[in-house]
Amino acid sequence: MIELFPEGLDILALVGIVILVAYIVGQVFRQLRIPQVVGFIVAGTLLGPSFLHVVPNELNDNLTFVTELALGLIGFEMGEHLRFSELRKLGKSILIIVILQAIGAFTFVAGGVYLLTNSVPAALVFGSIAMATAPAATVDVLSEYGAEGPMTTTLLAVIGIDDALTLLVFSMTAAIVEPLLVNGASMSFGDLLSGQGEISLIEMIELPFFEIGGSILVGMVFGFFLTQVMRRINTHHAPERRQHDAMSVSIAMIFIATGLSRSVDMSLILTTMVMGLVVVNRYPEHGHFIRFTIEQAGPVVYVLFFALVGAGLDIHV
């Protein structure tokens, strides 16, 4: 195992090294016309325990907030693209794509796992996991290439709805599978509806609906509040200060919304996505404030986030 830096190097130095190396590798990949996010992940893998061991596993554990912040910013950026005027035109196609993608992914993966393992619980779990999309990488690529228009709006709307749908299906699947695996229990559909089995239908759906509904509610509250603050900034602050003041308030609100979502086990991406959606639709003129916030705060956070994702990979497994 190669170690380029002394053990016990300060965490700030390690973070700086990770950001610098990931940025350089990302630029190299960009020159090769490969999305820079691939370079960030490759750089993290090279710096991680699998190769150079610059980034120990403990660093990932100490920087979990970076992941949460990155996902919060990504959700906020997704919401900024979801204008109701465009969603109304694309609503039917978005719904069709979400349904086909979710059913297709679940069916093919669950069927394949069942054929390989002959295990219904494993098939259900892997099928529900397969429904999930990758909002972080998708948003980073769209941002890198400056993608705009109906295709981008459709893609981001599909990702957002799919995030909520996956949460619902996975929670219900886990509720069914857990008693089967732990206790070897079994239940009929009648038991499920009547509540006479290990779990009831109400218990099965109340948690995911709390997570989804709570995320939407918190996102709306923070979005309305941020809109009011931005209106005040736009009215009372000097023109040269508006963007930076709006950015400071936006980042603070994203921090709070993200932390609150994590504290009560809600979907932080859904929360901040609704927050961005409310702001951009309630006061469209604030769109440039949101873009400025993301352009200033996003790059460093995204570089570190994807590099840490790569560092967490163990190629020996």
C-alpha positions as CSV (number, residue, x, y, z in Angstrom):
1,M,0.0,0.0,0.0
2,I,1.4,3.4,-1.0
3,E,1.1,6.3,1.4
4,L,2.2,9.7,0.0
5,F,1.4,11.8,3.1
6,P,2.2,11.4,6.7
7,E,-0.3,9.7,8.9
8,G,-2.3,12.2,11.0
9,L,-2.2,15.0,8.4
10,D,-4.7,17.7,9.4
11,I,-8.2,17.2,7.9
12,L,-8.2,20.7,6.3
13,A,-5.0,19.8,4.4
14,L,-6.6,16.5,3.3
15,V,-9.7,18.3,2.1
16,G,-7.6,20.8,0.2
17,I,-5.6,18.0,-1.5
18,V,-8.8,16.1,-2.5
19,I,-10.4,19.2,-4.0
20,L,-7.3,20.2,-5.9
21,V,-6.5,16.8,-7.3
22,A,-10.2,16.1,-8.1
23,Y,-10.5,19.5,-9.9
24,I,-7.3,18.8,-12.0
25,V,-8.5,15.3,-13.0
26,G,-11.9,16.6,-13.7
27,Q,-10.5,19.2,-16.1
28,V,-8.4,16.5,-17.9
29,F,-11.6,14.4,-18.4
30,R,-13.3,17.5,-19.7
31,Q,-10.6,18.0,-22.3
32,L,-11.3,14.4,-23.3
33,R,-15.0,15.3,-23.7
34,I,-15.9,13.1,-20.8
35,P,-18.2,14.6,-18.0
36,Q,-16.0,16.0,-15.3
37,V,-18.0,14.2,-12.6
38,V,-16.3,11.0,-13.8
39,G,-12.9,12.6,-13.2
40,F,-13.9,13.7,-9.7
41,I,-14.9,10.1,-8.8
42,V,-11.8,8.6,-10.4
43,A,-9.6,11.1,-8.5
44,G,-11.3,10.1,-5.3
45,T,-10.8,6.4,-6.0
46,L,-7.1,7.0,-6.7
47,L,-6.7,9.0,-3.5
48,G,-8.7,6.5,-1.4
49,P,-7.8,3.3,0.4
50,S,-7.9,1.3,-2.8
51,F,-4.7,3.0,-4.2
52,L,-2.7,5.9,-2.7
53,H,-4.4,5.9,0.7
54,V,-4.3,9.7,0.9
55,V,-7.9,9.7,2.0
56,P,-8.6,7.4,4.9
57,N,-12.1,6.0,5.6
58,E,-12.3,8.2,8.7
59,L,-12.3,11.3,6.5
60,N,-15.6,10.2,4.8
61,D,-17.1,9.6,8.2
62,N,-16.1,13.0,9.4
63,L,-17.4,14.8,6.3
64,T,-20.9,13.3,6.0
65,F,-22.3,16.8,6.2
66,V,-20.6,17.5,2.8
67,T,-22.8,14.8,1.2
68,E,-25.9,16.3,2.8
69,L,-25.0,19.8,1.8
70,A,-24.3,18.7,-1.8
71,L,-27.6,16.9,-2.1
72,G,-29.4,19.9,-0.6
73,L,-27.8,22.2,-3.3
74,I,-28.6,19.7,-6.0
75,G,-32.2,19.6,-4.9
76,F,-32.4,23.4,-4.9
77,E,-30.9,23.5,-8.4
78,M,-33.4,20.9,-9.6
79,G,-36.3,23.0,-8.3
80,E,-35.0,26.1,-10.0
81,H,-35.6,24.4,-13.4
82,L,-39.2,23.3,-12.6
83,R,-41.4,26.2,-13.7
84,F,-45.1,25.6,-13.7
85,S,-45.5,27.1,-17.1
86,E,-43.3,24.5,-18.6
87,L,-44.5,21.6,-16.4
88,R,-48.1,22.1,-17.6
89,K,-47.0,21.6,-21.2
90,L,-44.9,18.5,-20.3
91,G,-47.0,17.0,-17.6
92,K,-48.3,14.0,-19.6
93,S,-44.9,13.0,-20.9
94,I,-43.3,13.3,-17.5
95,L,-46.0,11.1,-15.9
96,I,-45.6,8.4,-18.7
97,I,-41.8,8.4,-18.3
98,V,-41.9,8.1,-14.5
99,I,-44.4,5.2,-14.7
100,L,-42.6,3.3,-17.4
101,Q,-39.2,3.8,-15.8
102,A,-40.3,2.8,-12.4
103,I,-42.2,-0.3,-13.5
104,G,-39.6,-1.3,-16.0
105,A,-36.7,-1.0,-13.5
106,F,-38.6,-2.8,-10.7
107,T,-39.8,-5.6,-13.0
108,F,-36.6,-6.4,-14.7
109,V,-34.4,-6.3,-11.7
110,A,-36.8,-8.0,-9.3
111,G,-37.4,-10.7,-12.0
112,G,-33.6,-11.2,-12.6
113,V,-32.8,-11.4,-8.9
114,Y,-35.6,-13.9,-8.3
115,L,-34.3,-16.1,-11.2
116,L,-30.8,-16.0,-9.7
117,T,-31.6,-16.4,-6.0
118,N,-35.2,-17.8,-5.9
119,S,-35.7,-15.4,-3.0
120,V,-38.8,-13.2,-3.0
121,P,-37.5,-10.8,-0.3
122,A,-34.2,-10.2,-2.2
123,A,-36.1,-9.7,-5.4
124,L,-38.4,-7.1,-3.8
125,V,-35.6,-5.2,-2.1
126,F,-33.3,-5.1,-5.2
127,G,-36.3,-4.2,-7.4
128,S,-37.3,-1.2,-5.3
129,I,-33.6,0.0,-5.1
130,A,-33.4,-0.2,-8.9
131,M,-36.2,2.3,-9.3
132,A,-33.9,5.1,-7.9
133,T,-32.2,7.5,-10.2
134,A,-28.9,9.4,-9.7
135,P,-29.9,13.1,-9.2
136,A,-26.4,14.2,-8.2
137,A,-24.5,13.0,-11.2
138,T,-27.4,14.0,-13.6
139,V,-27.6,17.6,-12.3
140,D,-23.8,18.0,-12.3
141,V,-23.6,16.9,-16.0
142,L,-26.6,19.2,-16.9
143,S,-24.9,22.1,-15.1
144,E,-21.5,21.4,-16.8
145,Y,-23.0,21.6,-20.3
146,G,-25.4,24.4,-19.5
147,A,-28.4,22.3,-20.6
148,E,-31.7,24.2,-20.8
149,G,-35.1,23.6,-22.4
150,P,-38.0,21.0,-22.4
151,M,-35.6,18.0,-22.2
152,T,-33.9,19.3,-19.1
153,T,-37.1,20.2,-17.4
154,T,-38.6,16.8,-18.2
155,L,-35.5,15.0,-16.9
156,L,-35.3,16.9,-13.7
157,A,-39.1,16.6,-13.0
158,V,-38.8,12.8,-13.6
159,I,-35.9,12.6,-11.2
160,G,-37.8,14.5,-8.5
161,I,-41.0,12.5,-8.8
162,D,-39.0,9.3,-9.0
163,D,-37.2,10.2,-5.8
164,A,-40.5,10.4,-3.9
165,L,-41.9,7.3,-5.6
166,T,-38.8,5.2,-4.8
167,L,-39.0,6.3,-1.2
168,L,-42.6,5.2,-1.0
169,V,-42.0,1.8,-2.7
170,F,-38.8,1.0,-0.8
171,S,-40.4,1.8,2.5
172,M,-43.4,-0.4,1.8
173,T,-41.1,-3.2,0.5
174,A,-38.9,-3.0,3.6
175,A,-41.9,-3.2,5.8
176,I,-43.0,-6.4,4.0
177,V,-39.6,-8.0,3.8
178,E,-38.3,-7.3,7.3
179,P,-40.6,-9.6,9.3
180,L,-40.2,-12.3,6.6
181,L,-36.4,-12.2,7.0
182,V,-36.2,-11.7,10.8
183,N,-39.0,-13.9,12.0
184,G,-39.7,-16.1,9.0
185,A,-43.2,-14.7,9.3
186,S,-45.7,-14.9,6.4
187,M,-48.9,-13.0,5.7
188,S,-51.7,-13.0,3.2
189,F,-53.0,-9.9,1.4
190,G,-56.1,-10.2,3.6
191,D,-54.0,-10.1,6.7
192,L,-52.3,-7.0,5.3
193,L,-55.5,-5.1,4.7
194,S,-57.1,-6.2,8.0
195,G,-54.0,-5.4,10.1
196,Q,-53.9,-9.0,11.5
197,G,-50.5,-9.8,10.2
198,E,-47.0,-8.7,11.3
199,I,-47.8,-5.2,9.9
200,S,-50.9,-3.4,8.7
201,L,-51.4,-1.5,5.5
202,I,-51.7,1.7,7.4
203,E,-48.4,1.1,9.2
204,M,-46.8,0.2,5.9
205,I,-47.6,3.5,4.2
206,E,-47.7,6.0,7.0
207,L,-43.9,6.4,7.3
208,P,-43.1,7.0,3.6
209,F,-46.1,9.4,3.3
210,F,-44.9,11.2,6.4
211,E,-41.4,11.5,4.8
212,I,-42.8,12.7,1.4
213,G,-45.5,14.9,2.8
214,G,-43.2,16.4,5.5
215,S,-40.5,17.1,2.9
216,I,-43.0,18.9,0.7
217,L,-44.4,20.9,3.6
218,V,-41.0,21.9,4.9
219,G,-39.8,22.8,1.4
220,M,-42.9,25.0,0.8
221,V,-42.5,26.8,4.2
222,F,-38.8,27.5,3.6
223,G,-39.5,28.5,0.0
224,F,-42.2,31.0,0.9
225,F,-40.0,32.5,3.6
226,L,-37.0,32.7,1.3
227,T,-39.1,34.4,-1.3
228,Q,-40.2,37.1,1.2
229,V,-36.6,37.7,2.3
230,M,-35.4,37.9,-1.4
231,R,-38.2,40.5,-2.1
232,R,-37.0,42.6,0.8
233,I,-33.4,42.3,-0.4
234,N,-34.4,43.3,-3.9
235,T,-36.3,46.3,-2.6
236,H,-34.2,47.7,0.2
237,H,-30.6,46.6,-0.6
238,A,-28.2,48.4,-2.9
239,P,-28.0,46.8,-6.4
240,E,-24.3,45.9,-6.0
241,R,-25.1,43.9,-2.8
242,R,-28.2,42.1,-3.8
243,Q,-26.8,39.0,-5.4
244,H,-24.3,38.3,-2.6
245,D,-26.8,39.1,0.2
246,A,-29.4,36.8,-1.5
247,M,-26.7,34.1,-1.8
248,S,-25.9,34.3,1.9
249,V,-29.5,34.0,2.9
250,S,-30.2,31.2,0.4
251,I,-27.3,29.1,1.5
252,A,-28.3,29.6,5.2
253,M,-31.8,28.5,4.4
254,I,-30.5,25.5,2.4
255,F,-28.4,24.5,5.4
256,I,-31.3,24.8,7.8
257,A,-33.8,23.0,5.6
258,T,-31.2,20.2,4.9
259,G,-30.3,19.8,8.5
260,L,-34.0,19.8,9.6
261,S,-34.8,17.2,7.0
262,R,-32.1,14.9,8.2
263,S,-33.0,15.4,11.8
264,V,-36.5,14.1,11.3
265,D,-35.7,11.5,8.6
266,M,-37.2,13.3,5.6
267,S,-35.9,13.4,2.0
268,L,-33.5,16.3,1.9
269,I,-33.4,16.4,-1.9
270,L,-37.2,16.6,-2.1
271,T,-37.3,19.3,0.6
272,T,-34.8,21.6,-1.1
273,M,-36.2,20.8,-4.6
274,V,-39.7,22.0,-3.4
275,M,-38.0,25.0,-1.8
276,G,-36.3,26.0,-5.1
277,L,-39.5,25.3,-7.0
278,V,-41.6,27.6,-4.8
279,V,-39.0,30.4,-5.1
280,V,-38.7,30.3,-8.9
281,N,-42.5,30.0,-9.5
282,R,-43.7,32.5,-6.8
283,Y,-41.2,35.1,-7.8
284,P,-39.6,34.2,-11.2
285,E,-37.4,37.3,-11.1
286,H,-35.4,35.5,-8.4
287,G,-34.2,32.9,-10.8
288,H,-30.9,34.8,-11.4
289,F,-30.4,34.9,-7.6
290,I,-30.8,31.1,-7.4
291,R,-28.4,30.6,-10.3
292,F,-25.8,32.9,-8.8
293,T,-26.1,31.0,-5.5
294,I,-25.5,27.7,-7.2
295,E,-22.7,28.9,-9.4
296,Q,-20.8,30.3,-6.4
297,A,-21.4,27.7,-3.8
298,G,-22.0,24.5,-5.9
299,P,-18.7,23.8,-7.7
300,V,-16.4,23.3,-4.6
301,V,-19.1,21.3,-2.8
302,Y,-19.8,19.1,-5.8
303,V,-16.1,18.4,-6.4
304,L,-15.5,17.3,-2.8
305,F,-18.8,15.3,-2.8
306,F,-18.0,13.2,-5.8
307,A,-14.4,12.8,-4.8
308,L,-15.5,11.4,-1.5
309,V,-17.9,9.1,-3.3
310,G,-14.9,7.8,-5.2
311,A,-12.7,7.6,-2.1
312,G,-15.4,5.4,-0.5
313,L,-15.2,2.8,-3.2
314,D,-13.2,-0.3,-2.4
315,I,-12.2,-2.0,-5.6
316,H,-11.1,-5.1,-3.7
317,V,-14.6,-6.0,-2.7
